[in-house]
């Protein structure tokens, strides 16, 4: 087995995204602030392109042409007059986020795809990001010189730890005022595009409700930037619900969304499992019916979420999920292994042996199998003694 | 030998000399007075049992070190906010140990798990983890490797660890560590 440290890829991401923000600061702080609009725009584009090349060189793009084409098709449906101008790509990051940059490129995290339920929800997110672009927020932010939300609309997550001092600037400068206006403007543009493209306008509100719930459950200090906390997440959900009230429906395209994104969603889920982030696994999978979307692993991974979180009552919840997994997918080995280990921890020897033997029979060459055999031997010895 | 290890050796060896380190008698099991375990250490090493744990080194603790300790279940994985029990399986224990190495202000840099397999320690089922990581920049930033063998006891988690720079030192003494770990027993050293 070989696994890299959890913080390496995320640190890379933070550094790369910090670079994008740094490019914005460079443009803002440079002596040439009095240059013409065209020169200013060219400088912004130059710096942003450099940082995007860096993102690519770090291997942070998901890099699946089929998925990128699907995301692009949704964007082109939302902004047909910008067909091909706003380029969308999947970004390898497990957080619920998306961001746009001044070059007209939009990056959608695999973690966002994991948490969205249908194409209409994806369109709500991308419509918002496209709104930042079409409303020229990056340039307007720079020339106003009051905010650092310039080149990217959505990339402060983690910057406070990467660039000490900058975090304060982001959070406590006049950015908040500008961003509130910009976010509202992007929300409205996005919503208009969502409905004009024939998507169900009711799809937008649940996205904000879901992220608000996750932010609360995971006790995140700040929400993912696409869902910036100004205006408040739930206020935005209510605004979207009110806007959609009385609408005549539209397309959700859940099947098409799942078919196009499932591989990336599963990868994001596996990455969260590898990070052993229990709260995040629970946030993603605990809603009714979501675990079943990731059959046969979903129920087992939700059980793992409870095991990793390990707060009061979580052991029982983990046991329940492992058992449900075994009942529904009796040939899925990891659930037996996990339940067997849990029984062993509780001193339930016979049950542990039965589960672990089942695991070994189903997965004789798995990485965990030697440990399962070790535990079986120990428990049998203890029973004999 | 590069200049950096030589410089480290020069810095560390006087430290060993001052800290109550004693030469190993390879025929005599040793262990800290306050912990109930003893082990036969490799010939030519120095060891220290002045705390609740045992430390041993041949060339200086930055260059090769064996450490053995029993830590209470509540404290063993404090940074990772995990608590083990006497019933924790070696597989779970290894997972908690890795989480601990990733957590807190002293988290290891660029940690890679090279292998994780069942083992025995003091006659008990254990895990054996072979890791690679980078030493902090303040300690030279060298590429390091370690092997830790761990097991859950009634009194706590017992971890026996050997760590050394990958270049030159790790391979040179790993067999000695495995031999020493194989001699570990859960009894106080003879007086």
Contacts between the chains, C-beta under 8 A, distances in Angstrom:
chain1	res1	chain2	res2	distance
A	1	B	113	5.8
A	1	B	115	6.8
A	1	B	116	5.7
A	2	B	112	6.1
A	2	B	113	6.3
A	2	B	114	6.5
A	3	B	112	7.1
A	3	B	113	5.3
A	4	B	110	7.6
A	4	B	111	7.8
A	4	B	112	5.8
A	5	B	102	6.3
A	5	B	108	7.5
A	5	B	109	7.5
A	5	B	110	6.0
A	5	B	111	4.3
A	5	B	112	7.2
A	6	B	102	6.1
A	7	B	102	7.3
A	7	B	107	7.6
A	8	B	110	6.6
A	276	B	95	7.5
A	276	B	99	6.5
A	310	B	82	7.1
A	341	B	89	5.6
A	341	B	91	6.4
A	341	B	92	6.1
A	344	B	87	6.8
A	344	B	89	5.3
A	345	B	85	7.0
A	345	B	87	5.4
A	345	B	88	6.2
A	345	B	89	6.8
A	345	B	92	6.9
A	346	B	87	7.4
A	347	B	87	5.6
A	367	B	116	7.7
A	368	B	91	6.5
A	370	B	117	5.9
A	370	B	118	4.9
A	371	B	89	7.0
A	371	B	90	6.3
A	371	B	91	3.8
A	371	B	117	7.9
A	371	B	118	5.4
A	371	B	127	7.5
A	372	B	91	7.8
A	373	B	118	7.5
A	374	B	90	6.4
A	374	B	91	7.9
A	374	B	118	3.9
A	374	B	125	5.2
A	375	B	89	5.1
A	375	B	90	7.7
A	375	B	91	7.2
A	375	B	125	7.2
A	377	B	125	7.6
A	378	B	125	4.8
